[in-house]
Amino acid sequence: METETLAAAREIDFSLLALFLRATLTVKIVLVVLVLASFWSWAIIIQKLLNFRTARRDAEAFQQAFWSGAPLDELFDRIRMEPTGANERIFVAGMVEWRRSHRQGGGFMPGAQARIERAMDVSISQVAESLTGGLTFLATVGSIAPFVGLFGTVWGIKNAFEEIAIQQDTNLAVVAPGIAEALLATALGLLAAIPAVIFFNKLSSDANRLLSGYDSFATEFAAILSRHLEKER
């Protein structure tokens, strides 16, 4: 009898496709959701890695141009129409407000320094929103994917026990397919969650470092403009 049971178990197809096709509708929905979440997570991860690399390259290029000693007005006139990196957008925002604050007869309007800093802060906020976009989804997948997979596992095991009760047979050929289908949901849940958590932490750290660099540049640029304002008063 044991030999016959083992032979029957060997004949069962345990490939991923077969396990999916044999699963109940609820478990299939769980598996599809987890696979889609995993693909979406990887799309966000790859896109963010590329964006952050470009942002670091643009920041380095702009810092070299900014601190090269060339007049700031020339740099502004060159990049004002098509600022590429975040530093350039912050710089343009500050310079636009700087020029708007000039009076026709000379000097500056009252509160120019505060308006310039506010304009750069708005630009930094827009950059921050762009940098952190999508990270919430990674955090969500990392938090709930294991529980979604666990739900699929519990549901699959429930159906396996129901099949045992219906057939009134507990041999391996009856139990193994249902258990395997159930555990597949947990495996996919972990497969979706682990990369999402790892890269959420990494990308959040990278975004914070970039934003810290933008804040530092805005502070330095505001100090430079403040000195010019003091001279012209």
SULUR-V552023 format. One record per helix or strand. SS is the DSSP state (hx for helix, st for strand). FROM is the first residue (numbers start at 0). TO is the last residue. Records with the same first field share a line. If there is no record, write none. Layout:
SS: FROM-TO + FROM-TO
This chain:
hx: 1-9 + 15-21 + 24-65 + 71-78 + 85-99 + 111-131 + 134-166 + 171-231
st: 101-101 + 107-107
